[in-house]
Amino acid sequence: MKLAILDDYMQVALQSADWERIRRRGIDITVFDAAFDSPAQAAAKLAPFEIITPLRERTHFGRALIEQLPNLKLIAMTGRRAPSLDIAAATERGILVCNTHGGEGGASTAEMAWALLLAGARDLANADRGVRAGRWHEGLRAGTVLEQRRLGVVGLGRLGTRVAGYGKAFGMDVVAWSQNMTGERAAAAGARYVSREELFSTSDFVSIHVVLSDRTRRLIGAEDFARMKPSAVLVNTARGPILDEAALIDALRQGKLAHAALDVYDREPLPPDHPLRRLDNVTLAPHLGYVNTDIFKTFYGEALANIEAWLDGKPANVLNAQVLG
């Protein structure tokens, strides 16, 4: 029986869990450490495998791909949710889907958001590039301190609430907005509820923390960027499609905001010719929000346990129990 571990960009999967436990049971393990070039390539490469362990939603498992995987019996996910996995299609094919529950407390992504915010505040990406190129202060934007500046948080779930708390600790005026937010909910998170228009027009820093869904896809676009201060910094560690990426690039080119610090994109990995790579007023990270050794150990350790439970005929953490009959 064959297991494929996908999207191991950091090459840490095999060191993050004791995979020898299932090798001793006859499971052959193949690790793919790069993204597939196309759905057709994914289908060709993955067709022989009975078990697949994706890394979060990096590879899109839509109906078209699932229907081209004739041997697939188990998808042992890493993470609770599977927004890029067509569970209905997997269920129709009799493919069991199991998830993991640990490793997603929110500290990792919230801290990444704060690192990007600080980098944007002080133009650190440009500073690093300049020093490496033999320059000193040439071409740098003068930075700003956070104290007494306004932080606008879009979404106050567990991540947005953490970031709001960081803002308060740095002496910032923290305001918040989302489609379903109330004044009471904002106050409970240590923020003040404001309208969408006020948040974008008055905030010195804006950090995005809503979940990607049909309601939030392209939630933030040209009108919001046009309202922002020319000195403002936008941070996105949520999901790329929450922003209108083309409108953001246009706003950055026109100087409608000073800087964007991004960890997520419409297409990942970011293509080599992507226009964001050519802009100086951006800080770019390769989707590092949840990337840390503790989370990898939890994700892969729990995925391994789910595979073992399935091999034992006692599947656990099943998302589509109807497959079990």
N, C-alpha and C positions, 0 to 999 in steps of 0.2 A: 504494500500500500504506500502511496506517495503523498507527502505533505509539501505544499509550497508556502513559504513565508515571504510576504510581499513588501516592497518599498522600504527595505532596510537601508535607507540612505546613509545612516550613521554607522552601519556595520556593527551593530551592538546586539542584534537579536539572539545570536547563539551564545553570547556571554551573559544574557539577562535571565536565563532559565536553564534548568537541567534537562535539556532535550535528549540526553542519553537514555532517559527513562523510557521514551517511546522508541528510540532506535533499537533498544534491546527487545522491543516487541515486534520488530520487523518493519518499522516505519522508515522509509527513505525520505530524507529531508533535503529540499533544495531551497536556497535563499536567493531571492531576486533583490539586488541592492540598487537598482535603477528603475525609473518609471518606464512603463511601456510606451512606445512611440505612437501607438494607435490601438483602438479596440480590436482590430484584426490581429495585430501582433499579440495582444493579451490573450485572445482566444487560442491562437496557435500554440503559444508557450504553455498555457494552463490546461489545455485539453487532457493531458495524461493524469492529472491529479485528482485524488479522491477527497483530500482535505486541503483547504486553503485558509491561511491566517493572514488577513489584511492588516495593515497598520492604519488604524482609524479609517478615514474615508479617502485616502490618497488615490486608490484605484477605484474608478466608478464601476459598480456592478449593476448595470441595467439589465433589462430583460434580454436585449439582443446578445449581450455577452454570456449571460447565464445559460441561454438556450444553446450555446456553442460549447458547453462544457459537459460532455456526455458522461464522464466518470465521477463528477462532483457529488459528494454525499454530505459533507459537513463544511460549513463556514464558521470557523472559530474566531470570532471578532476580537479586536482589542478596543475596549470602550463600551459605554452603555448604549449609545444610539448609533444608528446606521443610516444617515440621511442619503448616502450615495448608493445604498444597497436596495434593490427592488425585492423586498421580502416576499411580496405576493408571488412574484415570478419564481423565487426559490421554493416557496411552498408548493406551487403547482407542480414543480419538478421533483418534489419529495426530498428536497435538500434541507437538512436541519441547520438552523442558525442559532448560535450561542453567543452570549455577550459576557463582558467582564464588568465588575462593579467598583473596583478600587482604583486608586491613582488619579482621581479627577476632582480633588477637593477644591481646586481653583487657584491655589497659591502660585503654581508655576506660571500659568498664563497671565494672572494679574501682575506678578512681578515682572514678566516680560513686557507687559504694557507700560509699566512704570519705567523700566529701563529705556524703552523707546521714547517715552515722553521726555525723560531727562536728556537723551541724546539729541532729540529735536530741539529742546530748549537751548542747548549750548552748541548746536551745529557740529556735533562730534564726528559724524561720518565725514563731513568735508574736512574737518581738522585733521583726522587720521590720514585721509588721502593726500592732503597738502604736505604734511610733515614727511610722509613717505616719498613724495615727489621732490623734496628739497625746498619746499616753500615754508613760510612761517605763518604770518597772519593774512597773507594775500588771499583775497577771494572769499574770506569768511564772513558770514553774517554775525553781527554782534548778538550775543546770547542774552537771555533774560533769566532772572531768578523766578522761582515759583511762588515764593511768599507774597501774599496779598494779590496774586493773580487769580483769575476765575477759571475753574475747571468745569467743563460741561461733560457730564456722563450720560451717554445714550444707552439706557437700559440699566436697571439696578437689580439684576439677579445676583447670584453668589459672586460672580466676577466683578460686575459693576459696583457692588457694595464694597468689595475689598478695595478697589481703586479709589472709590469715594473716601474711604478711610485713610488711604495713603495721602490723598489730597489734603484732608483735614490735618494730618500729622505734619505736613509741610507748610501749614499756615495759609492754605488756599481757601477761597470762597467757592464752595462746591454747589453746583446746580445740576438738575437732572431732568430728563424728558424721555418718554417712550410712548408708544401708542396706547398702552393701557395703564400708565402710571397715574397715581393719585398723590395729592399733597401729603397724606398720611404715610404712604409707602416711602416717599422720598425722605420725609422727616425721620422715619425709623432707620434709614440707612445713613443718616447724618448729612443729608443734602436738602436743598430747597427746590421744590418743583417749579419749573417755569415752562412757558410755551416753547414749542419747537423753534419759532422765529427768534425768541429772545435768547435761547441757548446758543444758536449759531451766530447771532449778530453780536453777542456780548462776551463770549468765552474767549479766553486767551489760549486755552487748550481744550480740545474735544477728543474724548476717548470712546470708542464704539464697543458695546457689550451686549448686543441683542443676538438672539439665536436666528440663524438663517432659516427662513420659511417662505411660503408663497407671499405672505404679508410683508416680509422685510426685504425681499429681493429688490434691489435697486431702491431701497428705502431713502437713501441719502444721495442727492443728485445736484444738478447745476444750480438750482435755486438756493439750496443750502450753502454751497460753496461761494456763491455770489454774495451772500449775507456775511460771510466770515471776515474778520479783521485781516488786513494785509499782513499783520504780524502774527497771526494765529498758527498753531501747530495742530495737525490732525493725526490721531493715532488709531490704527485699526489692527486688533489682534483677534477679531471675531471670525468673520468669513469675508472673502473678497467680494462676492456678488451682492453684499449688503450695500456697497457703494456702487454708483455708476462710474466705473473705472475710466471710461473715455472722458466723462465730464470732469473727473478729478484731474486727469492729465492736462486737460485744457485749462483748468483753473490754476494749476501749478505753473504752467507756461506763461499765463497772463499775470501771475503774481497776485491772484485773488486771496491766496493764503501763503504764509511764509514757507511752510514745510509740511510734508507728510511723512510719518514714520510707520512703515507697513510691515506686517508679518504674514499677511494673507493676500491672495490675488485671485482674479477670475480663473486663471489657468495656472496650475502648479505641476511641476517646477516652472518658474517664470521663463518663457522662451528667451533665447540669447539675443534676439533682435527686438525685444519688447521696449517700447518708448520709455518706460519708467527707468530702465537701466541707463538712459542717456541724460536724465535730469539731475542737476546738482542739488536741488532743494528737496531731496528725498533721502530717507534712511531705509534701507531694504534689508530684511531678514528672511531666511528661507523656512518660514513656518516653524518657528522654534518654541511657540507658546507652551506646548505640553512636553517639549523635548528635554528630559533630564533623566539621570540614571535611575532614580527612585521610581518614576512612573514606568519606565521601560521594564524594570524588574516586576512591577505589579502587573502590567498589561500581559507580558509574555508568560509570567508565572501562572496567572489565572487562565489564560488561553490554553496553556499546556494541561492544566488540571481539567479543563472542559474536554479536551481531546481524550484524555485518559478516561474520564467518566463515560464518554461515548463508546470508547473501545470496550469498556466493561459492561456495556449494555444498560447503563444508568445515566443517560444524558442529563446535564445540569445547566441551569441558567439559559433555558431554551426560550427563544423569542417567538417561535412558531410551533407551538405544541401540537397543532392539528396534524403535523407530519407524523407524529408518534401514533396516531390512530386512536 
